[in-house]
Amino acid sequence: MNRRRVVIAMVGGALVHPSIASAQPRTGKTYRIGSAYLARETTTRTYEAAFLAGLRERGFEGGRNLIYDVRHCDNDPACLPAAVDELIALKPDLLAGIEQVARVMRSKTALIPIVLTASSDPVAAGLVKTLSRPGGNVTGMAALTEMMAAKQVEMLGELLPRLSYVALVLDPEVSTMAVIEQHVRAAAQARRARVVTYLAKDRAGLERAFAQMERDRPDAVLSSAGSGMFFGQRHFIAESALRLRLPCSGGAAALSEAGYLFSYGADLHELFRRAASHAARILQGAKPADLPIEQPTKFELVINLKTAKALGLTIPQSVLLRADEVIE
């Protein structure tokens, strides 16, 4: 587990918008935020930067009035409880993390406010009562992961007209696994395709899943969003799918950058930046129970033409024109 205490020194300035002027910190007070990540530091760096930039816009800045403590579990979910214990021992004003991390945080404390930087479905995860009135010590951002997974099936159908068998890789540690599977199956059924689910909660599980796929020969792989472990193992997933000549899709732009054929989902950097608004308001005295969960407004379609070429696929021009980014 990697330990860092960061005094943030972000490059460049940030304007304080009128809409967030009320979230300015009290003069003379230093605030402390603790975050934990399942993935390695190199993987999460840009998301941390987005969160911290959002805080800086609201007047919370390292070296002046903010201490940011972070732990990275290097793709080992078993280290999360100890990492969260370490953060709580530092007596933070606030904790932050994605859904899987927040679930561990919530199991450890009902008193320290927790901000979700991204969550598949915080209600289904048992973290909040409702999106509009969370009712506890957790609030933040939802990512609509299950609906995005269904959209990915639809796009696989566009790219593979003969799509008949989708391999859905799910992390059983993701509380919304059953909901994601339900949406994927419904979308596949509309295209007369079947779905076979492969479960993996670690790298060894992913290796077993792809070994089984080599025998089963699906037409495509959908790696569900919401799993920090999957995100950390995205290069391995992309390489394994390409080795089997299977188009692979997921929900975050970084997955396409790692070699997935395409990704479609919420802009994660935007989610992390917007989560900072919740954090700022809580540090200024707002209660998480009263701050509604917010949903994404910006979605990204990223297509990797290098992967398409390696798979021998031609991406229709109509799809390319809809893409937010094309990797060539």
Stockholm file with secondary structure:
# STOCKHOLM 1.0

chainA/1-328         MNRRRVVIAMVGGALVHPSIASAQPRTGKTYRIGSAYLARETTTRTYEAAFLAGLRERGFEGGRNLIYDVRHCDNDPACLPAAVDELIALKPDLLAGIEQVARVMRSKTALIPIVLTASSDPVAAGLVKTLSRPGGNVTGMAALTEMMAAKQVEMLGELLPRLSYVALVLDPEVSTMAVIEQHVRAAAQARRARVVTYLAKDRAGLERAFAQMERDRPDAVLSSAGSGMFFGQRHFIAESALRLRLPCSGGAAALSEAGYLFSYGADLHELFRRAASHAARILQGAKPADLPIEQPTKFELVINLKTAKALGLTIPQSVLLRADEVIE
#=GR chainA/1-328 SS CEEEEECCCCSSCCCCCGGGGGGCCCTTCCEEEEEEESSCHHHHHHHHHHHHHHHHHTTCCBTTTEEEEEEECTTCGGGHHHHHHHHHHTCCSEEEEEHHHHHHHHHHCSSSCEEEEECSCTTTTTSCSCSSCCCSSEEEBCCCHHHHHHHHHHHHHHHCTTCCEEEEEECTTSTTHHHHHHHHHHHHHHTTCEEEEEECSSHHHHHHHHHHHHHHCCSEEEECSSCHHHHHTHHHHHHHHHHTTCCEEESSHHHHHHTCSEEEEECHHHHHHHHHHHHHHHHTTCCGGGSCCBCCCCEEEEEEHHHHHHHTCCCCHHHHHHCSEEEC
#=GC SS_cons         CEEEEECCCCSSCCCCCGGGGGGCCCTTCCEEEEEEESSCHHHHHHHHHHHHHHHHHTTCCBTTTEEEEEEECTTCGGGHHHHHHHHHHTCCSEEEEEHHHHHHHHHHCSSSCEEEEECSCTTTTTSCSCSSCCCSSEEEBCCCHHHHHHHHHHHHHHHCTTCCEEEEEECTTSTTHHHHHHHHHHHHHHTTCEEEEEECSSHHHHHHHHHHHHHHCCSEEEECSSCHHHHHTHHHHHHHHHHTTCCEEESSHHHHHHTCSEEEEECHHHHHHHHHHHHHHHHTTCCGGGSCCBCCCCEEEEEEHHHHHHHTCCCCHHHHHHCSEEEC
//
